[in-house]
Structures are given as structure tokens and as C-alpha cells.
Amino acid sequence: MARRRPADTIPRRGSDALNQQEAFRDELRAWLLANHPGREPAGDDAAFEFRRSWQRTLDQAGWAGVSWPKQYGGRGATLIEQAIFNQETVRARTPQAANVLGLAMGGPTVIAHGTEQQRRRYLRPILSAREIWCQGALHARVRASGRRSDRAR
């Protein structure tokens, strides 16, 4: 059996993979053109509600969880399609979603390690921005109780 060279794995013009990527980009561009929410308003509260509304719009069209599996409300995009999504949303200058950490970290963690009950409970609210997830951290010298610890780690 002949060894495949790296160039043999790159989709060639007219190939099914490249055609699917071009179709994905065309669909996304058309959708962004038709649904772009405009400029983000000034002020923290107004900007947050604007981003939350934008995320709901993304979710209703299946774009909020672009990398998530379809069975959990995502689009099931390939890595290349995820890169295309990022390129096109930057090109179109769309706002960020309100729940970036939930979409990028919380949801994928629940998908990978959660029970079905946890997936049913958490994934829809993350996608729709009904619930906003964040990441907290404690300083290494502070215990969970909130008391300072001088013990070396």
C-alpha cells in the first residue's frame, strides 16, 4: 500500500469536502447578512441584553453551539467549519454571544462528562442564554471557606 502524502489529505477544488465547506460558508454568510443585529449599544446593561438577544437569535437558527453535537442542540460542525464560522462572524463584525464561557467550556464539559439528566437540565439554557455560566477561581492561599491559609502548596 502506498503511503499518503500530506498533500493527498487536502481537499481539492470540486471535491465533496471542499464543496461542503463552501456551502457552509455561503449559508452562514447569507444568514449573517439577513440577521445581523447592528451595532452594540453603549452601557454595560444594554450591551449585555443586546448580546443575550443575539445569542438567542443564533440559537434559534442552530448557530449558537456550532461545535456541539446535533443531538444536544448544536450544529455538529467540523473543525474546519468552526474556523469558517469564526472567520465569517469576525468578517461580518457580529457581537459576541452573551454566554461565551457556557458555550465554549461549560456546555462541552457537560456534554463530555455529564449524565443525560444533567445534559437535559443545562444544555438548552446555555445555548439560549437563559442561564449565563462563568468561571470562578480562588487564590491559591485562600481556602474554599474564604479563610486565608499560609500553608505552602
N, C-alpha and C positions, 0 to 999 in steps of 0.2 A: 504494500500500500504506500502510495506517495505521500510524503509529508506536506501538510498545508502550510503555505507561507502566510504571514500576517496579511498581506495584501489580498489574499483569497477570501478573507473574512469581512472585508469592507463591502458594503452593499454597492452595487454598480447601478448606474443610471438605467432605469427601466426595470430594475429588479423589484420583486414584491415588497421586500423590506423598505427600500427607498420610496416606493410608491405609497406605502402605508405611512411613512414619516411625512411625506409631502402632503398627504391627505389630512393627517393630524394637524399639521401646521396651518393648512388652508382653513380647516374647520375652526380652529382656535382663533385665527386672525379675523375671520368673518364674525365669530361670536363676540370677540372683544370690540370690534368696530360697532356692532349693534347694541352692546350692553355696557360700554364704558361709562362709569358713573360721573365723570367730570372731575373737577379739581376738588381736592380735600379742603374742607372749611377750616378756618382758624379756630383755635381754642381746643384744649385737651378733650373736654367732654363731647363737643361737636365732632371732632376728628375721630374719636373712638366710636361714636354711634354711626358715623359715616362708614368706617371700616367694617363695623359689625354688619351693617346693611349690605355692603359689598360682598362680604363673606357669605351671607345668606343667598345673594344672587349667584355667586359661584357655586354654592352647594346645590341650589335648585337645578342647575344645569350640569351637575356632576363634575365640576372643575375644582371644588374646594379640596378634596382629598385625591388629587390627581394620581399620586403614587399608591394610594391604598387599594387593596383588592376590591373588585366589584361587589363581592358578597357583603362587604362592610360599608358600602356607600361610596366607594372610590371609583376611579376610572380604570385602575389596573394598568397604568401607563408603564412602558418600559423605561429604562434609564435614559435612552435617547429621547423619548417623548417627554420625560421630565425636564431634560435640558432644553428641549424646544419650548415647553411651557414657560420655563424661566426666561428664555431669550425673548419670547413674544410678549410676556407681561412687562418686561423691562422696556422693550421697544415701544409698547403702547403706553408706557408710563401709568400703569394702573396702580392704585393704592395697595398696600399690603393688607392681608386679611387681619382681622382683629385678634384671632386666636392662633398666632403663629406657633407658639410652643405646643399647644394642643395638637395642631395639625402635624408638626414636624417631629415631636417627641412623645407626647402623651398618648395620642391615638395609636401610633405604630407600636408602642410598648404594650398597650392593652391588646392590640391585635396579636402580637407575638407571644405574650405571656399570660394574658388574662383568660378567665373562664368564659364560656358562652354567655353566662348571666352578666358578667362584667362588660362584655362587648355590647350586649343589648342595652345595658344601662348607660354606658359612657360614650359610645362612638357617635350616635346621632347628635347628641348635644354638642359635642366637639365640632363636628362638621358644620352645624347650623349656627355656631357661635351663641347658642342658648346658654352654654356654660363656657367660661374662659379659664383656661389652665395656665398655671405659672410654675416657675421653678424656684424653690427656696433653698437657701444654704445657711448652714450655721458656721460661724467662725470655728476653727479647729480648737480653740481654747475655751469654747462655751459648750457646756453640756446641753442636752435636749431640755433639761429642766430650766435652762436660762441662767444657771449659776456659772460663774467663771471657774475654770479648772486650770490650775497651774501644773498639772501632771503632764510630763513630757509624753509625746506620742511617737 
